[in-house]
Amino acid sequence: MRSNRPILVTGSNRSGSTWIGKTISYSPYVRYIHEPFNVAIAEGTYSKKIPRLFHYVTPQ
């Protein structure tokens, strides 16, 4: 089943969230982005600059 809805996996350090994200991404319909809100990693990954280190994600 295809959907355009994002899946956001969050967790604290060493909680297994990277493993969960990579496991989910084995589906051909899911793309994995490692630490999408990390300013240091995201540099050059997105067309827009990430202005803040911490973000509040809402359903909207």
Number of C-alpha atoms within 10 A of each C-alpha: 3 7 7 7 6 8 11 11 12 13 9 7 8 8 10 12 15 18 11 12 19 15 11 16 14 11 9 8 11 16 14 15 14 12 13 15 15 14 16 11 11 16 13 10 11 9 7 9 11 16 9 9 9 10 10 4 7 5 3 3
